[in-house]
Amino acid sequence: MTTFELIYEVVKKIPRGKVATYGQIARLAGNEKWSRAVGYALHANPDPDGIPCFRVVNRFGKLAPAFAFGGINVQAELLRAEGIEVKDNAVDLEKYLWNGL
């Protein structure tokens, strides 16, 4: 499997109503140093309906300023549609962070 494929497999596991961080995805995909690669992979997402990249936020819970599929407002709308509160373009990681299991 390629790095991107490993990343996509982890992102597919993030449950509805939860988010994960770039670093968390990198660790679960096999290399904690892949945080930047996670960003590249999500930007190149070949299947936005099957790979919910909008559920990935930075380590502070901030949304991606240049969300690949329509900008930060689209990411916020997609998260809100799943019941995730977005305030000041960020989510509360204590409340919404996926435990990675």
N, C-alpha and C positions, 0 to 999 in steps of 0.2 A: 504494500500500500504506500502511496505517496504521502508526504507530509500533509498536503491539503486534504486528502481522503481521510487521514486519521483525525484531522481537525473536524471535518464535516460529520464524522461518525459520533464524535463527542457532542457537538452542537445539536444534533438530532435528538439527543437524550435529555436536553433541558426541558423539563415539563412546563406545560402551559401555566402561566401565573408566576413563573420564577425567572430569574436572570442568572447569568454567570459572568465572570470577569474574563478578560483576555488571558490573564495569567493563569487562572483556574483551568481554562480550556487547554492552554499550553501544557500544563502539568498533566492533566488527564489524557492528553494525546501522546504523552511520552517524553516531553522535554520542556522543562520550566523556562528555557530560554527562547521559546517559540512565540512569545507574546506578539511580536511584530508580525510574524508569519501568520498568526491567527487573523490579524487585521487584513493582511493581503488576501488570505483565503476567503474571508467573508466578503471582501470587496469583489472578488471574482466568483462569488456563489453561483453555480450553474443551475441551482434548483431552489429559488427563494420560497416556494410553497412547501418544499420538503425539508429544507435546511433553514430553521428559524433564526437567522443571523441577527434579527432585531432584538433577540433576547440576550445579546452580549453587550456588556457595558464596561467602562474602565474600572480600575481598582477603587475609585471613589464613588462609583455608581452613576457617573456622568454618561449621558448618551453620546453617541458619535456625532461630532459636528458636521461631518460630511457623509451621513448615512447613505450607503451605496444605492439604495432604492427609493430615492425621493427626498432625502434631507432629514434633518433632525426631527422635524414636525411629523413626518411619516413614522419614524421609529416610535415617537411618543404616542401617536395614535394607535399603533399596533399593540404597544404595551398596555395602554389604557383599555383596549378592547378585551384584554385578558384579565382585567381587574387589577392591574399594577398601577399604583399611584405614581404619577410623575410630577415633580415639583421643581421648578427652576432647572429644567432639563436634566434631572437626576432622579434616581430611585433610591429608596432606603434599603441598603444591603442587609441590614439586620433583619428586616422583614421579608425581603424577597429573594435573597441569595439562595440558589440551589445548593444542596449539600453534596452534590456530585455522586450520589449513589445510584 
